[in-house]
Amino acid sequence: MIKYEWRKKDEKIYLPKQIPTIYNDTEKSYIKLQGAGHPDSDSFRVNVEILYALSYSIRMMPKGGYTPKDYYEYTVFPLEGIWDLDEEGRKLDYLDKNHFVYQLMIRQPDFVTRELFQRAVESVRAKKKHLPVDTATLESFSDGLCVQMMHHGSYDKEPETFSKMEKYCEEQGLIRIEKSHREIYITDARRTAPEKLKTVLRFKVSK
């Protein structure tokens, strides 16, 4: 069987162009957890570590002697985040990242069941006792109708891309229905210069 690689199979989702486009998201399964505060904080880094530890635990199970039902070779999906501000942060006339509230997640293949997820939790808990893996959950959901666009560069310059997306919505007769937005991290900020970062930006809309 050919390995499932999201860069090739799901280009429309993960590799959109640098222009706003409409995308109708369908239900997918994610390992997810919630957090709050600055993305440079230790708690944020721990949350990212939990998600990758669980995702790779599932990915590597056959090498450990257990092959899940309907398992197939695949590339671990990229990290994603849904970002918003707490009540205090929304009152400010400037962006204070300490007031972020977020949901971090990594998409999972279709064969991942709750039982399989729990098996991964127990495996990671045994190997990495410092990680609070019980904060993670397995959930399925979709964003529905959205506008998305690839953003190139620093996260601090995202408002420029959002302005283009909002202008597109005005031209297309679309209404942004939530202040929160989704980010899909195509590049790894730990290993990539800010000017070379690639991030899919997405928010929900209605006609």
Backbone as CSV, one residue per row, in Angstrom:
resi,resn,N_x,N_y,N_z,CA_x,CA_y,CA_z,C_x,C_y,C_z
1,MET,0.840,-1.201,0.000,0.000,0.000,0.000,0.876,1.253,0.000
2,ILE,0.471,2.253,-0.783,1.219,3.499,-0.856,1.043,4.290,0.432
3,LYS,2.125,4.866,0.913,2.090,5.653,2.144,1.215,6.891,1.973
4,TYR,0.365,7.171,2.965,-0.503,8.346,2.918,0.299,9.560,3.385
5,GLU,0.537,10.483,2.468,1.290,11.694,2.785,0.382,12.900,2.595
6,TRP,0.141,13.629,3.661,-0.813,14.735,3.613,-0.401,15.827,2.638
7,ARG,0.901,16.019,2.433,1.346,17.048,1.487,0.906,16.732,0.055
8,LYS,0.756,15.445,-0.245,0.353,15.036,-1.582,-1.141,14.770,-1.690
9,LYS,-1.725,14.174,-0.656,-3.125,13.778,-0.692,-4.091,14.906,-0.337
10,ASP,-3.636,15.849,0.462,-4.530,16.891,0.966,-3.989,18.292,0.697
11,GLU,-3.550,18.519,-0.531,-2.973,19.821,-0.875,-3.965,20.962,-0.665
12,LYS,-5.234,20.703,-0.960,-6.246,21.752,-0.826,-6.376,22.227,0.612
13,ILE,-6.143,21.314,1.548,-6.248,21.659,2.967,-4.976,22.328,3.478
14,TYR,-3.836,21.706,3.186,-2.583,22.103,3.825,-1.664,22.975,2.975
15,LEU,-1.918,23.047,1.680,-1.041,23.842,0.821,-1.848,24.772,-0.086
16,PRO,-2.723,25.589,0.495,-3.464,26.544,-0.327,-2.534,27.636,-0.856
17,LYS,-3.012,28.392,-1.820,-2.204,29.463,-2.397,-2.188,30.683,-1.481
18,GLN,-1.349,31.658,-1.849,-1.255,32.899,-1.069,-2.340,33.884,-1.491
19,ILE,-3.504,33.363,-1.787,-4.684,34.189,-2.044,-5.852,33.563,-1.288
20,PRO,-6.816,34.343,-0.833,-7.944,33.771,-0.091,-8.758,32.821,-0.961
21,THR,-9.173,31.712,-0.387,-10.017,30.747,-1.083,-11.086,30.225,-0.129
22,ILE,-12.198,29.786,-0.694,-13.269,29.173,0.091,-12.964,27.690,0.235
23,TYR,-13.138,27.183,1.430,-12.926,25.752,1.684,-14.052,25.244,2.576
24,ASN,-14.632,24.110,2.194,-15.703,23.503,2.989,-15.123,22.306,3.740
25,ASP,-14.837,22.498,5.005,-14.167,21.481,5.810,-15.122,20.342,6.181
26,THR,-14.630,19.125,6.131,-15.407,17.949,6.528,-14.898,17.412,7.859
27,GLU,-15.687,16.552,8.493,-15.344,16.039,9.817,-14.070,15.197,9.779
28,LYS,-13.191,15.472,10.732,-11.941,14.733,10.872,-11.687,14.461,12.350
29,SER,-10.826,13.492,12.616,-10.516,13.097,13.992,-9.199,13.744,14.432
30,TYR,-9.181,14.256,15.650,-7.993,14.941,16.176,-7.693,14.508,17.610
31,ILE,-6.417,14.469,17.947,-6.005,14.464,19.347,-5.889,15.927,19.718
32,LYS,-6.578,16.331,20.790,-6.717,17.749,21.078,-6.560,18.022,22.571
33,LEU,-6.090,19.208,22.901,-6.081,19.675,24.287,-6.255,21.179,24.312
34,GLN,-6.622,21.706,25.466,-6.876,23.131,25.620,-5.814,23.771,26.481
35,GLY,-5.579,25.050,26.229,-4.583,25.764,27.010,-4.855,27.250,27.002
36,ALA,-4.034,27.982,27.745,-4.169,29.437,27.823,-2.797,30.044,28.088
37,GLY,-2.621,31.281,27.614,-1.381,31.981,27.876,-0.509,32.155,26.650
38,HIS,0.665,32.680,26.876,1.617,33.019,25.809,2.143,31.763,25.114
39,PRO,2.237,31.781,23.775,2.756,30.603,23.066,4.245,30.345,23.280
40,ASP,4.944,31.255,23.930,6.357,31.016,24.268,6.522,30.431,25.671
41,SER,5.426,30.123,26.328,5.479,29.630,27.708,5.846,28.149,27.776
42,ASP,6.283,27.719,28.948,6.610,26.306,29.160,5.369,25.429,29.007
43,SER,4.220,25.914,29.469,3.000,25.114,29.386,2.614,24.857,27.927
44,PHE,2.833,25.834,27.068,2.537,25.640,25.652,3.453,24.575,25.062
45,ARG,4.732,24.644,25.391,5.694,23.658,24.872,5.345,22.250,25.352
46,VAL,4.896,22.129,26.585,4.490,20.826,27.113,3.280,20.303,26.349
47,ASN,2.341,21.173,26.062,1.150,20.761,25.318,1.506,20.241,23.924
48,VAL,2.426,20.931,23.267,2.883,20.484,21.944,3.567,19.126,22.058
49,GLU,4.389,18.964,23.091,5.085,17.693,23.289,4.097,16.544,23.505
50,ILE,3.040,16.798,24.246,2.017,15.769,24.479,1.397,15.322,23.158
51,LEU,1.007,16.281,22.338,0.342,15.952,21.075,1.247,15.138,20.152
52,TYR,2.499,15.538,20.051,3.415,14.792,19.181,3.747,13.424,19.755
53,ALA,3.890,13.343,21.076,4.197,12.054,21.706,3.081,11.045,21.443
54,LEU,1.844,11.467,21.589,0.711,10.576,21.356,0.579,10.220,19.874
55,SER,0.757,11.201,19.017,0.626,10.954,17.575,1.692,9.989,17.074
56,TYR,2.910,10.162,17.529,3.980,9.259,17.092,3.870,7.891,17.756
57,SER,3.292,7.847,18.933,3.055,6.560,19.571,2.135,5.700,18.708
58,ILE,1.069,6.317,18.186,0.156,5.593,17.295,0.847,5.228,15.997
59,ARG,1.556,6.174,15.441,2.252,5.953,14.158,3.241,4.798,14.239
60,MET,3.906,4.627,15.374,4.983,3.643,15.509,4.541,2.334,16.138
61,MET,3.275,2.163,16.424,2.808,0.943,17.084,3.223,-0.347,16.370
62,PRO,3.133,-0.430,15.043,3.552,-1.680,14.382,5.005,-2.046,14.653
63,LYS,5.881,-1.056,14.801,7.290,-1.345,15.090,7.465,-1.838,16.524
64,GLY,6.467,-1.575,17.355,6.509,-2.053,18.735,5.820,-3.392,18.907
65,GLY,5.349,-3.948,17.795,4.758,-5.276,17.863,3.247,-5.323,17.846
66,TYR,2.594,-4.165,17.728,1.134,-4.150,17.678,0.675,-3.382,16.446
67,THR,-0.090,-4.015,15.580,-0.608,-3.364,14.380,-2.110,-3.159,14.521
68,PRO,-2.564,-1.905,14.610,-4.002,-1.640,14.755,-4.803,-2.126,13.546
69,LYS,-6.056,-2.440,13.769,-6.941,-2.849,12.687,-7.038,-1.727,11.654
70,ASP,-6.939,-2.098,10.376,-7.036,-1.169,9.246,-5.876,-0.181,9.181
71,TYR,-4.795,-0.462,9.886,-3.634,0.435,9.894,-3.038,0.562,8.493
72,TYR,-2.533,1.753,8.190,-1.794,1.977,6.947,-0.663,2.965,7.220
73,GLU,0.361,2.901,6.391,1.503,3.805,6.537,1.062,5.235,6.253
74,TYR,1.550,6.183,7.045,1.180,7.574,6.839,2.215,8.500,7.468
75,THR,2.176,9.743,7.034,3.001,10.787,7.631,2.193,11.477,8.717
76,VAL,2.781,11.680,9.882,2.075,12.363,10.966,1.641,13.749,10.487
77,PHE,0.402,14.092,10.758,-0.165,15.356,10.296,0.431,16.546,11.056
78,PRO,0.323,17.750,10.496,0.918,18.922,11.148,0.132,19.385,12.374
79,LEU,0.812,20.121,13.211,0.201,20.740,14.380,-0.788,21.818,13.927
80,GLU,-1.913,21.929,14.644,-2.900,22.960,14.357,-3.320,23.630,15.654
81,GLY,-3.835,24.835,15.531,-4.319,25.536,16.710,-5.516,26.405,16.391
82,ILE,-6.483,26.448,17.294,-7.603,27.383,17.200,-7.366,28.439,18.280
83,TRP,-7.304,29.713,17.857,-6.870,30.784,18.744,-7.985,31.790,19.013
84,ASP,-8.026,32.248,20.260,-8.988,33.265,20.669,-8.362,34.052,21.823
85,LEU,-9.088,35.023,22.347,-8.649,35.801,23.499,-9.626,35.616,24.650
86,ASP,-9.124,35.698,25.881,-10.022,35.642,27.026,-10.757,36.990,27.142
87,GLU,-11.680,37.082,28.087,-12.509,38.282,28.204,-11.671,39.533,28.435
88,GLU,-10.632,39.415,29.261,-9.782,40.572,29.543,-9.018,40.997,28.299
89,GLY,-8.534,40.015,27.557,-7.771,40.311,26.348,-8.603,41.006,25.290
90,ARG,-9.889,40.685,25.225,-10.771,41.300,24.226,-11.076,42.768,24.561
91,LYS,-10.888,43.146,25.811,-11.149,44.531,26.212,-9.993,45.459,25.847
92,LEU,-8.811,44.899,25.609,-7.635,45.712,25.320,-7.657,46.219,23.884
93,ASP,-7.026,47.377,23.656,-6.945,47.925,22.304,-5.625,47.541,21.623
94,TYR,-4.954,46.529,22.191,-3.732,45.986,21.610,-3.709,44.490,21.897
95,LEU,-2.877,43.766,21.170,-2.819,42.319,21.364,-1.824,41.957,22.458
96,ASP,-2.325,41.341,23.513,-1.475,40.831,24.589,-1.540,39.307,24.533
97,LYS,-0.453,38.679,24.111,-0.449,37.232,23.902,-0.627,36.444,25.199
98,ASN,-0.439,37.097,26.330,-0.666,36.422,27.606,-2.142,36.129,27.831
99,HIS,-3.014,36.752,27.032,-4.446,36.542,27.165,-4.997,35.570,26.118
100,PHE,-4.103,34.894,25.412,-4.566,33.895,24.452,-5.252,32.723,25.157
101,VAL,-6.280,32.205,24.540,-6.839,30.893,24.889,-6.824,30.089,23.599
102,TYR,-6.512,28.815,23.705,-6.305,28.050,22.475,-6.673,26.582,22.638
103,GLN,-6.882,25.960,21.487,-7.017,24.511,21.392,-5.947,24.038,20.415
104,LEU,-5.053,23.178,20.875,-4.026,22.608,20.003,-4.435,21.204,19.611
105,MET,-4.073,20.792,18.406,-4.507,19.470,17.937,-3.627,18.954,16.815
106,ILE,-3.661,17.644,16.627,-3.033,16.985,15.488,-4.043,15.984,14.939
107,ARG,-4.313,16.098,13.663,-5.267,15.203,13.001,-4.769,13.757,13.060
108,GLN,-5.718,12.814,13.118,-5.386,11.394,13.173,-6.005,10.644,11.988
109,PRO,-5.385,9.543,11.564,-5.956,8.725,10.485,-7.307,8.145,10.894
110,ASP,-8.070,7.709,9.910,-9.422,7.210,10.148,-9.468,5.970,11.045
111,PHE,-8.393,5.201,11.076,-8.424,3.951,11.839,-8.242,4.155,13.344
112,VAL,-7.967,5.369,13.779,-7.715,5.624,15.201,-9.041,5.669,15.964
113,THR,-9.254,4.695,16.819,-10.443,4.607,17.662,-10.134,5.130,19.068
114,ARG,-11.144,5.250,19.893,-10.920,5.680,21.276,-10.089,4.658,22.039
115,GLU,-10.296,3.389,21.727,-9.507,2.340,22.384,-8.041,2.444,21.995
116,LEU,-7.795,2.712,20.719,-6.415,2.852,20.249,-5.771,4.095,20.848
117,PHE,-6.537,5.177,20.929,-6.045,6.399,21.543,-5.662,6.146,23.001
118,GLN,-6.501,5.412,23.723,-6.209,5.121,25.124,-4.956,4.265,25.256
119,ARG,-4.753,3.382,24.310,-3.535,2.559,24.310,-2.300,3.454,24.164
120,ALA,-2.404,4.469,23.306,-1.301,5.415,23.127,-1.070,6.229,24.397
121,VAL,-2.157,6.658,25.045,-2.040,7.413,26.296,-1.284,6.605,27.340
122,GLU,-1.642,5.346,27.487,-0.986,4.490,28.482,0.485,4.261,28.134
123,SER,0.777,4.145,26.842,2.156,3.934,26.415,3.012,5.162,26.701
124,VAL,2.502,6.342,26.359,3.261,7.579,26.596,3.391,7.852,28.087
125,ARG,2.331,7.581,28.834,2.388,7.789,30.289,3.495,6.960,30.926
126,ALA,3.683,5.743,30.441,4.706,4.857,30.989,6.118,5.304,30.619
127,LYS,6.261,5.867,29.418,7.591,6.252,28.930,7.980,7.678,29.313
128,LYS,6.985,8.562,29.401,7.270,9.969,29.678,6.392,10.426,30.841
129,LYS,6.813,10.054,32.022,6.006,10.288,33.219,5.814,11.778,33.524
130,HIS,6.660,12.640,32.953,6.559,14.072,33.226,5.441,14.735,32.435
131,LEU,4.894,14.031,31.442,3.859,14.627,30.595,2.450,14.323,31.133
132,PRO,1.633,15.344,31.329,0.242,15.129,31.769,-0.643,14.731,30.581
133,VAL,-0.455,13.520,30.102,-1.133,13.082,28.877,-2.648,12.985,29.027
134,ASP,-3.132,12.913,30.249,-4.575,12.802,30.452,-5.322,14.083,30.097
135,THR,-4.597,15.157,29.820,-5.250,16.402,29.405,-5.696,16.338,27.950
136,ALA,-5.209,15.353,27.207,-5.548,15.227,25.784,-6.792,14.369,25.591
137,THR,-7.540,14.679,24.540,-8.733,13.912,24.189,-8.725,13.611,22.692
138,LEU,-9.522,12.632,22.303,-9.718,12.319,20.888,-11.114,12.793,20.509
139,GLU,-11.195,13.699,19.538,-12.477,14.273,19.144,-12.583,14.382,17.632
140,SER,-13.823,14.330,17.142,-14.088,14.512,15.715,-14.960,15.745,15.529
141,PHE,-14.583,16.607,14.582,-15.372,17.797,14.291,-14.905,18.401,12.975
142,SER,-15.634,19.411,12.502,-15.260,20.099,11.272,-15.467,21.597,11.450
143,ASP,-14.826,22.393,10.597,-15.003,23.841,10.610,-16.137,24.282,9.693
144,GLY,-16.611,23.378,8.832,-17.659,23.762,7.893,-17.137,24.724,6.832
145,LEU,-17.953,25.692,6.456,-17.577,26.647,5.420,-16.570,27.654,5.966
146,CYS,-15.459,27.815,5.256,-14.364,28.659,5.730,-13.748,29.455,4.584
147,VAL,-12.986,30.452,4.957,-12.051,31.102,4.042,-10.664,30.848,4.605
148,GLN,-9.739,30.430,3.746,-8.384,30.159,4.207,-7.360,30.688,3.211
149,MET,-6.118,30.776,3.681,-5.041,31.327,2.856,-3.712,30.946,3.474
150,MET,-2.704,30.736,2.627,-1.357,30.467,3.143,-0.695,31.788,3.528
151,HIS,-0.185,31.835,4.731,0.565,33.000,5.220,2.042,32.658,5.229
152,HIS,2.851,33.488,4.605,4.299,33.319,4.621,4.911,34.371,5.544
153,GLY,5.752,33.937,6.473,6.445,34.885,7.327,6.082,34.767,8.793
154,SER,6.489,35.764,9.554,6.320,35.786,11.008,4.851,35.742,11.409
155,TYR,4.596,35.106,12.554,3.239,35.083,13.104,2.747,36.501,13.408
156,ASP,3.678,37.393,13.750,3.292,38.761,14.094,2.752,39.537,12.895
157,LYS,2.995,39.035,11.687,2.504,39.703,10.480,1.206,39.083,9.960
158,GLU,0.635,38.182,10.722,-0.617,37.550,10.291,-1.757,38.551,10.058
159,PRO,-1.847,39.660,10.812,-2.935,40.610,10.560,-2.999,41.093,9.110
160,GLU,-1.855,41.153,8.433,-1.843,41.579,7.034,-2.597,40.566,6.164
161,THR,-2.379,39.283,6.449,-3.061,38.226,5.697,-4.542,38.187,6.044
162,PHE,-4.877,38.370,7.312,-6.283,38.385,7.710,-7.032,39.544,7.041
163,SER,-6.355,40.671,6.845,-6.982,41.807,6.169,-7.360,41.439,4.735
164,LYS,-6.487,40.709,4.063,-6.772,40.264,2.692,-7.955,39.298,2.682
165,MET,-7.996,38.415,3.678,-9.088,37.442,3.764,-10.426,38.136,4.038
166,GLU,-10.419,39.142,4.906,-11.648,39.848,5.237,-12.135,40.690,4.058
167,LYS,-11.210,41.263,3.297,-11.584,42.005,2.093,-12.226,41.065,1.077
168,TYR,-11.655,39.862,0.953,-12.206,38.852,0.049,-13.633,38.500,0.459
169,CYS,-13.860,38.367,1.758,-15.199,38.052,2.250,-16.197,39.146,1.850
170,GLU,-15.792,40.389,1.967,-16.663,41.499,1.578,-17.013,41.411,0.093
171,GLU,-16.016,41.089,-0.725,-16.228,41.009,-2.172,-17.119,39.835,-2.552
172,GLN,-17.057,38.755,-1.772,-17.806,37.539,-2.088,-19.139,37.441,-1.341
173,GLY,-19.449,38.449,-0.546,-20.705,38.418,0.202,-20.705,37.403,1.325
174,LEU,-19.544,37.179,1.926,-19.406,36.230,3.028,-19.267,36.975,4.349
175,ILE,-19.724,36.354,5.430,-19.659,36.970,6.752,-18.817,36.098,7.679
176,ARG,-17.825,36.687,8.297,-17.038,35.949,9.303,-17.914,35.771,10.536
177,ILE,-18.031,34.534,11.016,-19.004,34.256,12.084,-18.370,34.069,13.465
178,GLU,-17.035,34.031,13.541,-16.362,33.885,14.832,-15.091,34.729,14.860
179,LYS,-14.736,35.230,16.021,-13.487,35.968,16.150,-12.287,35.021,16.221
180,SER,-12.551,33.798,16.654,-11.462,32.815,16.716,-11.049,32.411,15.302
181,HIS,-9.860,31.842,15.178,-9.394,31.375,13.875,-8.512,30.143,14.058
182,ARG,-8.337,29.402,12.972,-7.487,28.214,12.991,-6.159,28.522,12.292
183,GLU,-5.080,27.949,12.837,-3.772,28.007,12.204,-3.265,26.579,12.019
184,ILE,-2.724,26.288,10.829,-2.116,24.983,10.553,-0.649,25.236,10.250
185,TYR,0.231,24.640,11.048,1.663,24.952,10.976,2.386,23.996,10.019
186,ILE,2.581,24.466,8.799,3.218,23.647,7.778,4.709,23.535,8.030
187,THR,5.288,24.548,8.631,6.699,24.526,9.020,6.800,24.501,10.543
188,ASP,7.949,24.104,11.037,8.194,23.992,12.475,8.910,25.251,12.956
189,ALA,8.245,26.029,13.798,8.815,27.284,14.275,10.102,27.084,15.060
190,ARG,10.309,25.875,15.587,11.529,25.593,16.355,12.741,25.445,15.454
191,ARG,12.501,25.211,14.163,13.610,24.941,13.238,13.597,25.834,12.001
192,THR,12.695,26.805,11.963,12.521,27.635,10.770,12.642,29.106,11.124
193,ALA,13.373,29.857,10.300,13.490,31.299,10.509,12.116,31.951,10.339
194,PRO,11.802,32.988,11.120,10.470,33.611,11.064,10.028,33.997,9.660
195,GLU,10.944,34.515,8.853,10.555,34.957,7.511,10.252,33.800,6.562
196,LYS,10.599,32.573,6.963,10.359,31.409,6.108,9.211,30.527,6.606
197,LEU,8.533,30.952,7.635,7.413,30.178,8.170,6.252,30.123,7.173
198,LYS,5.571,28.987,7.145,4.377,28.822,6.326,3.241,28.348,7.229
199,THR,2.170,29.112,7.261,1.046,28.827,8.149,-0.265,29.015,7.397
200,VAL,-1.107,28.003,7.409,-2.442,28.143,6.829,-3.322,28.863,7.847
201,LEU,-3.939,29.962,7.436,-4.858,30.712,8.293,-6.279,30.475,7.793
202,ARG,-7.207,30.270,8.712,-8.574,29.918,8.332,-9.554,30.470,9.365
203,PHE,-10.681,30.993,8.892,-11.771,31.312,9.809,-13.106,30.926,9.187
204,LYS,-14.092,30.671,10.054,-15.404,30.226,9.612,-16.209,31.384,9.033
205,VAL,-16.999,31.075,8.012,-17.836,32.094,7.382,-19.235,31.533,7.098
206,SER,-20.140,32.441,6.794,-21.472,32.052,6.312,-21.810,32.930,5.118
207,LYS,-22.744,32.483,4.305,-23.132,33.256,3.120,-24.243,34.228,3.474
